[in-house]
Each structure stands twice: as C-alpha cells, then as structure tokens.
Amino acid sequence: MKAMRDVAALAGVSETTVSRVINGSSIVSAVTRKRVERAIRSLRYKPNLVASGLRKKNSLLVGLVVPEAVHFTFATLIQHIHQDCTARGFDVLVGCHGNRPETEERFIEGLIRRHVDGIIFTRVSDESRSLRLLERSKVPMVVIDRAVANERIAHVVVDNRAAGALAARHFAEGGHRRIACITGREKIALCRERLRGFSETLDEYGIGLPAQSVFPGDFKFESGIEGARALLSGRNRASAIWAQNDLMAAGVLKFCAASGIAVPGELSVVGMDNSGLSRMITPALSTVSQPFEEMCTEAVGLLMAAIHGTETYGERRMVEPHLIVRESSAPRRSPA
C-alpha cells in the first residue's frame, strides 16, 4: 500500500505539502498542486481520511449539482471534479436540476440534510434560489460556470466576455461583415456576457450586430438548427455564425449539410467549449475553448479550503478562454 511519503517522493515535495494539497490549503501553488495530484493518481494513493473525518464529524462527501449529466460540457465537469475530489479522499454525489429552479433548490436541500461537507454547483440561471440556502445552512459552496452578477458565493468562471471577443475578432479579421450569433438562454448571465463581448468587438471593427442577427437559442442542438434556418434565409444571409456552445454549432452544420450550404466556403461557423463533439463532426468545428480541467481544479481547491476552515465567501477565480481554429471557419472568399 502506497504511503504519503511515496507521493511526496514522486512529486518531489515534502509530506507536509502533500497533506496541504489533500486538505485544500490555499498556500500551495497551482503548479505544485497539479504535480502532487498527478502523483496521487499515478500511485493510486488513497488518503487515510476516514478517522480524521470522524473526529471532525465530516462525511467525506461532496455534492455536485449540474443541469444535466449527458451534456458534453457537464459530463466533462463531472469527470474532472470527481477525479480531483477522490484524489483528496472525498466521494461525490451527483445530481441534475434540468434547468429547473425548484429542482435545484430541492436537490441542494437534500444534500444539506445528508450533511455533505461541501457543494459545487452550476446554477440554473439568474432565477436560482440557492443563495438563501447557503446563508441558512453555512455549508461550504462553490459555483462553477454559471455565476450571477455580483456573486456572493465563491465561484469559478471563464472570462465569457473575452470568449465573445475571440469569436468576433476571428470573423472580422477574416473579412466577414454579415456576422450573426446564436445565444444561450438570456436569463443565464454568461450568455449575456458572451454576447456583450461579441458585439463590442464587432463595433471596434465597424461591424454592426443588428437584432435580427442574434437568434435566442437554449444551448440545445435543435436551437442551432432553428437559428441557422432563421439567420440563413433571405438574400442578406450571414456569412459567419458564432454559436455560444458546440452543440448549437453542430445544429448549424446539420442545417447547412441538409440545405447545400458549403462550410466554410459559404458560411464560417464557430462554437464554444471545445467539447469532444467539436473534433468528431465534419467539418471539424472551430471553437472557443473553455479550460474545464483548470476550472474544476480551482473549484475543488476553493471548496476544500472552505471545508478546512479558510474563508472563501465571495472569492472569484476567472480563467481565460482561447480560440481553436479547425475546418469550419475560414476567411471570406468574396466581398460580403
């Protein structure tokens, strides 16, 4: 059976540092933490936290609440958060709220009744009711991905405004002028931030984004198809579309294939997430990548720090997106 000293030796750190990583200490650098976590996984080390948990009256259980488990984005979050939590000796209980505020509230109430040590969750939207539960229960919580404006819970998000700017700049510098966007749900703050960054950057290039060039989607495949149908009708159809997630972008590509619209010859398409789907479809999808592994590492680190007594209330961690150009986008071949 591997011991903590074996992990320390493989990672090239002290046993104290390994202990700090397991306990979510904030004084360990991100680089060192990742090295220790790799060593833990490599050696399949299982921290002996059971006795410690009993002394502290901890359950060694973390609740994870996401909109749905089969969605590429949230399946990735589940994978990384589960991996990071189990490396620290915590089990993970996963639930899905299906974008329904009442379900989110009910499931989080259930987690609190089960005396979980902490909760990581992706909000339904601005309509989330979970903040008041936090304030009553005092259970450590971290929001990942869908934070609201002036979030009072510790949270980890991608810079969504920058994500919109990356997509807009890619199209504008490729000579596109008739540019459109398929958004996620308007009541989700990150959708508004993505659209804001997209629109503001197009303005910098002297390109407008009229209301008819913005289709309100819902992050689902079908709304990508419907958005493409709306944005590609008429004589002045778009030459470039940014869909605010890869699943809707795949819907755009589906519509184009069925309608005989060449991608990227007649239409450039960019998604967001860099999900596994983006590499599976044809043409391979250009996309704005979210660094999900980094986001999950930050979220688990914040939660573990809170579980072990560090004040994290309202702390904000923001990670940067980046553009991945594949086959679905290209410079405009003829004047728009």
N, C-alpha and C positions, 0 to 999 in steps of 0.2 A: 504494500500500500504506500502510495506516494505521500510525502510529508511536506509541510510548508517550506522546509529548508531546500527540498528538491526544486520547488517552484522558484525560490529565490536564486538558486544557483543557475537555473536555466535562463532566467530573466536578467541575471547579472545585477541583482539588487539585494538589499537586506531583507530579513524575515519581517522586520518592522514595516518596511514598505509594502510587502505582500499583504500584511494584515491591514494596513491602511486602505489598500485598494479594495480588499474584500468588504471592509466596513464603510466604503464610500467616502473616505476622507477627501476633503477639497484641497489639501495641501500637496497632493501628488500631481505632477504634471500629466497632461493628456498623453504625451509620448510614452512616459514611463508606465502609465496605467494600461495603455494598449499592449505594451510589451509583457506586462505581468499577466494580463488576461489571455494573451496568446499562449503563454507558458502554462497557465491553468488548464486551458483547453487541450493543449498538446499532451500534457501529462494525465489528463482526466482526473485532476485533483478535486476532491470533494471536501470543502472546509468543514471542520467539525464544529458546526454552529448550533447543533441541537441543544446541548446542555446550556450553552450561553443564552440561547433563545428562551429556554425555560426559566433561567434566572431572571431575565429581563421581561418575562411574560410576553415574548414575541411569538408570533405564529409562524415566522419564516415563510410568509405567503404574501405575494404581491398581486393585486388585481390589475388587470389590463382591459380597458374598455375601448372598443373601436366601432366604427359604423358597420362594417361587415368583414367577415373573415376571408372570403373568396376573392375580394378585390386585390389586384396586384399590389397596390400601394400598401394596404393594410396587412396583407399577408406578409409583406416584407418587414413591416414594423413588428408584427408578432414574432417573426423569426429572430430578429436581432435582439429585441427586448428579452425574449425567453432565454436566448443564449447568454446575454450579459447577466441576467438575474440568477440563472442556475450556476454560473461561474462563481457567484457570491454565496451560494448555498440556499437560495430562495426558490420556492416553487411559484408558478404563475397560473393564475386563474383568469381565463379569457372570456369575455362576454361581448356581444354585439348589440348596439342600440338601434340599428336600422334607420338612423337619422330621425328618430322619434324622441322628442324631449322627455316624454313621460316614461319611456323605456329606459333611457339613460339614467334618469333620476331613480327609478325603481331598482335598477341593477346596482348602482352605486350604493344605495341604501342597504341592499343585501350584502355587499362587500363589507360595509362598515359593521353590520350585525355579525359577520363572521370574524370580526377582529383581525382583518388583514393589517399588515404592518404599513402598507402604503398603496397608493393607486396611481397608475399612469393612464391617462385617457385622452382620446381625441373627441373634442366637443361635437355635438350635433350641429350647432350653428350659434348665432347670436342669441337664439332662443333657449340655450342651455340653462338648466335650473340648478346646476351642480355646485355653484359657488356657495350658496347658502348652506348646503350640506357640509361643505368643508368647514365653514365658520362654526357650525354647531358641533361637529364631530372631532375636530382637531387632528384627524388622520392625515398624515403627510400625503400630498397630492402633487402631481406634475402633469401639466397639459403638454401634449406633443402635437405639432402640426396646426391644429385649428384653434389658435388663441384668439381672444377678442381684443378690441382696443382697450388700452389701459388695464390689461390683465392683472389681477391681484394674486393669482396663483403662480408659483414657479412654472416657467414654460420654456419650451424649445421649439423654435420655428426656423424655416428657411426664409431668406430675405425675398419675399414674394414680389415686392416692388422691383427689385433687381432682376427677378426672373422675367417679368414682363418686358423690362428694358432690353434684356438679351435677345428675346424673340423679335422685338420691334427693330432693333439695330441690325439684326441678321437680314431681315426682309428689306429694310431701307437701303442698306449698303449693297444689296443685290439688285438694286434698280426697280424694285416693286413700288407701285404707287396706289394700286387698288388693294388695300390690305384690310383684312377682317379678323374678327375674334369670336370664338365660341367660349363662353364663360362657364364657370360652375354656378352653383346657386347663389343668388345675390345676398342672401342672409348669412352667408359664410364670409367672415371678414377677409380671409386670404384671397377670395375671388375678387373682391373689390380692390385689394392692394395689387394684385396681378394686373388687373385692367388699368389701374391708375398708372403703373409703371410703363405699360404698353402704350397707352395713349400719350402720356407726357413725352416719351421718347420719340414717337412719331411726330409730335409737334416740333421737336427740336430739328427734325429733318424737313419741316414744312409740309408734312403729310397729315391731312385730317383723318379723324376716325368718326365719321357720322354715325348717328344712332342706328341707321339701317345696316351698318356694317358690324354691328355687335348682336350676336344671337345668344339669348339666355338659355344655356344648357343646364344639365344637372349632374355632370360627371359620368353619365352612362353612355354606353355605345350607341344606343338608339338616338340620343340627342345629338350625337356627332353626325349621324345620317340626316336628321331633320335640319340641323344647322347648315350642312353643306347644301341641301336642297334649297334652303332659303337664300343663302349667300351666293349661289352659283346660277341663279335664274336671271334672265334678262340679258341685255346687251352689255351692261357695265359690270359684269360679274367679277368677283375678286380674283386676283392672280396669286394671292398668298393668304393662307388662313393659319392663325395660331389657335389651337385648341388647348384649353387650360389643363387637360390631362391626356395621357396617351390613349386611354380608352375611347374618348371622343374623337381624337385624331384618327384612330383606326376606323371609326364610323365614317369620317370624311373620306378616307381611302376606299372604303367599301362602296360609298356612293359614286365616287369617281370611276371605279372599275366598272360598275353597272351602267354608268352613263357615257362611257367612252371618253372621259376626260383624262388626258395624259398627265401623270405626275412623275417628275417635276416639270415636264415640258410646258404644260398649260397652267398648272397650279402647283405652287410650293406649299407644303404642309409641315408644320412643326407642332409637336406635342409638348407634354411636360411630365416628368417623373423619371424617365429612363428606366421604365419597368422592363421586365423580361419580354413583354409583348413587343416592345419597340424594335427588338432585334429579330423577332420571329416572323413578322409580317413582310410582305413585298409590295412596294419597295420598303427597305429598312427605314425606320422613322427617325428623322432628325428630332431632337427633343432637348428641353431644358432639364438638366439632371438635378434631382434632389439628392443630397448626400445622406441617404437614410441611415446608413450604419453610424455615421458621426452623430446624427440627431438622436438615435437610440442610445448611444453611449453617453451622451450628455444628459439625456433624460433619466437614465438609470443612475448615473452618478449623482445627479441632484436629489433623486429620491432616497438613495442610500445615505447621503449626507444628512437629509432631514430625519430619516429613521434613527440615525445615531446622534441626533441632538443638535445638528447645525441649523441655524435659521436660514431658510431659503425662500421665505414667503415673498412672492412678487419678483423673484430673480428671473432675469431674461437671458437666454442664450440664443444667439442668431447665427446660423450657418449660411454659407454662400453657395448659390447655385452656379452651374456652368453649362454652356451650350455644347451639345454634341451634334455635329453635322454628319448625317448619313445620306441616304439616297433620295429622300422625299422632298428635299429643298435644293434650289439652285438659283443662280442669278436669272433675272427676267431676260428672255431671249429676244423679245421685241418691245418697242415702246408701249407703255401701258396706256 
